[in-house]
């Protein structure tokens, strides 16, 4: 925020945390002292040439980089920067010269005590020159979230996928014509922040308490921010301008604590303070998809879920960026110019090459029953009272005594999964059956182990068909149990 002193209506302020005042002063030290006292005119507020926001959502950090063209006079040029009523981190503010670097030098940065939430840069110029400068800093209060619109074709073979990003700006600053970059990914900061929160005492104990806290917060922000962001903010990328950074190809970055992806939304947008804005990120018009029905209790609960499956790869017209998690709404083209809403929910982060499912809920045209047909027990072993002798029930010369106790047995359970397809097309059903204990899964199905406790099998069900899928579970109990896993046995 800039106060325009010596101008009409100077008591008001410009609502721009970026506003730079060019203080046209006659001399070096005298002019600087006068500027600190505020007894100078502020004659020029140059417009932005460009602004870029890199929004790192998970830690509420946004890197702001903005360019301005400034006219410098020979000698000392004090520049004023204010962050009043904004959420800018003053310790992160940096000034860099993009042009005329040999003629310009930043000699000093001053935080005046009598003017809070302001700083002054003292720039020395060897000659009268007009040059571009870049200001970078961190702010908070800017968040983004993604949402998707999916529209399948009438035959459910391909779908249109649209991705939007909604940006909420509560930073205290309006950003005009901003390029927006989004950081997708999560940084594991727990251990690093714990270390930084207890910075070595010999490094900070001599500082005042306020400076200790600033030192600590700055260190934590460095840990939170991806290395590329910090490099830009602190001027470490000395040869790279904002445009250079945008020209670099998008890529997955894996460094130290972080695995993240930065991508740019095409074009520019004005994002006012206190507003939300929804921007189109990308659109793919013919993404191949599959329809599946799954009874997977661990993932979809105790129901047969109808799903759309798609893959984030080049063959799908996607695969150039990971897809961020967000809300999704799913529609189907009815073939007559209208849309039928199928479901709404959420989609999780999709790396390049990964497959994701869209849960459409229960299909009323597909029935699913779970029936237990029969239960019995056999293979009993008895323990003689007062001893450790075990005898198998039914063995020769064995007499049952009421004083004997049951030491082990096998429990048999016969089940049927009945699927009724009342739709006008064939469906594929995938079933996972979790088990507990030492279990034998016996069936005529083409079953296989999904993991050491889960059996998986599939079935094709034609349109209008009702199909039963029978199987038997044999659970070994007591001394009969040898392992905590499932075994699959096929019945020919």
N, C-alpha and C positions, 0 to 999 in steps of 0.2 A: 504494500500500500504506500502511495506517494503523496505527500502534502506539497501543494504547489504554492510556495511562498513568493510574495512579490508579484503575484498574478491576480486578476479579478477572481473573487470567490475562493481565495486560497484556503479558507477554513474548512472547505469540503475536501474529500479525498477521492482519488481514482480507485475504483475497486479492481485493482490488478496487483497481485503479489509480485508480478514480474517487472513492474514499471521501474525503469531506470531514469534517474534524473541526470542530465549532463550539466554539471555545475561549471559555468564558464567563469574561471577565476584568473586573476591577473598574475599571481605569483605562486611560489612553491609553499614554503612553511607558513607564511602569513595567510595565504589563501586557505590552506588546510585548516589552520586554527579557526579562521572565520567560519568555514564550512561546518566544523564541529559545533560551533555555537549556534548555527542555524541562521546567521545574519547574511544570507546570500540569496540570490535569485535562482529559481529552477526554471530554465528557459525552454527545455526540450524534453518531451517524453516520446522516444522513438517507438514506432509500431513494431510488433513482432514480425519477423520474416518467416518464422515457422516454429511449431512446438510439437514435441513428441512425448507421449505418455507410455511408460512401460509399467504395467499394472501387475504386481505380484500379489495374488489374491490371498494366499493362505496365511500371510503374516501382516496384511493391511499395510503394504509398502508400495508406493508408486514413485518411480524415478521420472522426474520431469527434466526435459532438455529443451531449451528454447533459444532461438537465434534472434539477434537484433543487429541492425546496422547503426553504428555510432560514429559520430564525428568527433575526433580528438584534436585539441589544439596542442601546439608545441609546448612542452613543459608538463606540469602536473595537472591531472584531470580527476577530481574526486567524483565518484559515482555512488549513488545511494540506492540501497536495496532494503525493502521492508517486508515483513511477513505478518503484520498486525491482522488479527481476526482470521488467520488461516491456520492450518495444521502443518506448516512447513517445519522440518527439523533444521534449526539454524546451524547446527554443527556440520551439516552435510552440504551447505551452499558452496559452490565453486564457480570461478570465472575462468574462461579460457579464450584466447584470441585465435580465431580461425583464419584471419588474414593479417598481413603486415606484422607478423610475429617479431621481425627484427627491429621494428620501429617502436614497439610497445612493450612495456614491462609492468607487471603488477608489483608495486613496491611495498604495499602495506594493506592490511585489512583491520579495520577498527570497529569495535563494538562499544559505542559511547554509553556511559552509565546514565547520562541525563536524557537519553532518547531510547527507551526500551523497544525491543522488537525491530531494530534497524541495524544495519551495518553500512560502512563506507569503504569502498575500494579506492586506493590512491594509485592511479595509473599514470606512468610517465611516458610521454611520447617524444621521440626525437624530432618530429616534424608535424605539420598539420596533415592529418590523414583521416580518411573514412574507412572503417574496417568493420567486419562482422565479429561479434562476440557470441560466445555460447555460455549460458548459465545453466547449471545442473544442480539438482538437490532432490532430497526425498521429502515426500509429503504423505499424509495418511488421509483416510476418509473417502477414498475412491475404491470402489469394489466392482467386480463384474461377476456375472453368472451367465451360463449358457442355457439355451433351450433349443429344442429340435421340433420340427414338424415332419412327419413321415406320411406319405400318401402312396398306398399300394395301387397297382393296376387292378382291374376287375378280376383277372385270372390269378392274382397273387403270385406273379413270377418276378416282377421287378418293382422297385419303389423309388419315389423321389424323396431325397433327404435334404432338408434345409436346416442350416445351423445359424442361430442368431445369438448375439451377445448383448446383454442389457448391462449398461454401465450406470452405476449410481454414484453421483458426485456430491459429497458432503465435506469437501476439503476447505471451503471458504473461498474458493477461487473459480472463476469461469475460464475455460480453455477454448479459445476460438480457433477453428480450423486445425484441430489437432490430429496428428497421426497417432493411432492407437496400437500398441503392441501388448499382447497378453502372454503371461508366463503360465504355462500349464505344467503341473507337476507338484510334488511335495518334497520338502527338504526335511531330513531327519535332524532336528536341532536340539533334541533334549539333552544329549550329553555335552554338546558344544556350548550351549547357553549356560548350563550348569558350571562349566569351567570358567566361562567369561564372567559369570556373576560373582566369582570369587577370584578376581584378578590379584596377582601377586602383590602383597602389601608393600614391598619395597619399591614398587613402581608408582604407587599412588598415595601412600600415606603422607607424603610431604605436601600434598595438594589440599586446598580448601575443600570443604564438604561438597559444595556445588560443583566444583571441577571434578571431584571424584565420581559423582553421579553422571556427569556429562561424559567422562571417559568410559565409564561402564556402559552407558546406553549406546555410545558410538560403537564400541566393540561388539555389542550384541547385534546392532543393525548390520554391521559388516558380516556377521555370521549368517544373518537371515537373508541377506541379499545375494543373488547369484553373482559370481565373480565378474561376469560381463557388465552387470549393472554398476557394481562398485567401481570398476575400471573407468567407465564413462563418467561417473559422478565425480571422481577425484582427479580426472584429467590424465589418467595413466595411458589412455589410448591417444597419445599426443598427435599422431598423424591421421586420426580418423574423425571425420565430421559426422553430423547426424545423417546426412544423405549417404555417406559411405557405409554406415552401419546398416541402413535399410537395404542397400544393394547386396549385402552378403546373403548367400543362400541360407534358408532355414535349416536347422540341424538339431539333432538330439545332443544335448550337452551332458556329460557325466564327469563331474569333478568333485572329489572329496566327499562333502556331506550331501551333495545334491544330485538329483537327476531331474531335469526339467526341459521344457521345450518353449521357445519363444517364437510366436508368429505374429504377423502384422495384418491388421484389417485394412483392406484396400481403401484408398481415398482418405479424405479428411472429414471431420465432423466437429461442430461446435457443441461443447458439453457444458451447459450452464451450471453454476453452483446451485445445489438444492434440487436438481432435476435428475430424472432417469431417462436414458436414451437407449433405444433398441436398434442395433446395427446388424445388417446381414453379413455373416462371416463367409459362408460358402453355400453352394447348391449343387447337388449331383442328381441328374434327372433319370438315370436308368441303373440303379444299383441292384444287382442280382440278389434274390432273396429265396429262402426256403421256408416252408411251413412245417412245424413239428408239433406233436402232442407229447408231453412228458409228464409222467408221474414220478417225480423226484422229491420225496418228502423233505429232504434236507434243504433243498433250494426253493421249492414252490409250495410247501405245505402239503396238507392232506387233500390234494385235488389233482385232477388231470388238467394241466395248463396248456393252453394254445399259444404258440410262440411264432414270431418272425425271427429268422436268423439272417444276419448279414456279416460281411467281413470288411475290415478297413484296409483294403489293399488296392493295388493298381487295377486289377481286373474288375473291380467294382466302381471304378472312376473316383476312388478315394485314395488313401494310402500315402498322401504327401505330408500329412500332419497327424499327430495323435488327436483324438476327439476328447474334449473335456467333459467331465460329468455334468449333468444338468437335467432339467425336466424335459419330457418328451410327450407329444400328443400324436396318436396314430389314427389315420383315416384310411378309408378304402374308396376308390373311385367306383361309383355304382354303374358306370357305363352309360348313363343317361345325362351326364353333365352335372351330377351332384356328388356329394361326399357323404359317407357314412362314418361316424366316429366309432372307433373300435375300443380305444383305451387311452389312458393317460397314466404317466408314472415317471420314473427316473431312469437314467442311463448312467452307468459308471464309466470312469476314464478308460478309453480304448486306445492302447498303443498301436502303432503301425503294424499291420499284419494280423492282429487279433480279431477273433470273432465275438460278436455280442448278440444277445437275444432281447427281444421286446416282448414282454409278457402281456398277452391280450386277455388273460383271465380264463374263465370256463366257457367252452363253446356249448350253447344250448342244443346244438344239433348232434353232439357226440356224448353218449352216455358212458359212464364208467362205474362199474360195481366191483366191490371187494368182498368176496364170500369165503367163509371158512366152512369146508364141507365135512370134515371128519377129524377127530382127535383120539389117539390111543397111546398106551405106553407098553413097552416091553424091555427085554434085556435087563431084568432086575438082578442086582447083586445084594446079598444080605450079609450083615455082620452079626456073628454069634455074640450074644451078650456076655460081657466080662472078658472078652478076648479080641484079638485082631484078625481072627480067621474070617475070610470072605468066601461065600458060596454063591454060585449062580443058581437062580431060581429055575427049577426044571431039570437040573443036572441029575444024573443017576444016583440013587441011594440018598438023595437029599430030602429031608423031611422039614417042612416049614414049622417053625415054633413061634408062638406069639411073643416070645422074649427076643426074637431076632429084630434087628432094625434094618431099614432100607439104606444101603450105602451108595447105590447108583442105579440109573435107569436111562432109557431113551424115550424121548417124547416125540411122537409123530403128529404132524399137522398137515392136512391137505387143504389147499387154497385154490380158488379160481378167480382170475381177473377177467371180467366180462366187459367187452367193448361193443357198443352199439353205434354204428355210423349211419345217421339219418341224413347226412349231407349228400350232395350230388357229385362228389369226387372222392377218390381214394385218399386215405390218410396213413401216415406213418406214426406209430406210437412207440415211445421209448420209456421203459420202466426200470427203475432201480429199487431193489428190495434190500433194505438194511437188515442185519441180523445181529444177535448178541450171543456170545458163547461159542462152544464147539458145535458147529452146524454143518449138516450135509444138505445141499440144495439138489433135489432130484426132479428132473422134468424132461419132456421131449422137446423143449424149446431150445433154440440156439443161444443158450445162456453162457455168460463168461463173468469172471470176477472183475468188478470195477476197482475195488480195493479189498483189503484183507477181511472186511466185514460186510461188503456190499456186492450183490449180484445184479448184473444188468442184462436185459434182453429186449428185443424189439419185435414189432409185429406190423404187418401191412393189413389194413382192413379196407375192403372195397366199399364203394358207395352202396348204401342200403344193406350192408352185411352186419350180422351179429356174430362175434367171435369170442370163444372162451379160451383162456390161457391157463391151463392147470399146472400146478407144481406141488411138491411136497417138501417140507422142512423136517429134518430129523435133528433134534437137539440132544446132545449127550449131556447128561446131568450127573452130578456127584462124582464118584470115582470113575465113571465112564468118560468124563471130559478129560481130554489130553492137551488141548490147545484152544486159544481164544481167537478163532478164525473160521471162515466158511470154506467148504469144499464143494465144487460143482461136479455132479455126476449126471451124465446124459442117459436117458431111457430111450432105447431104440424102438 
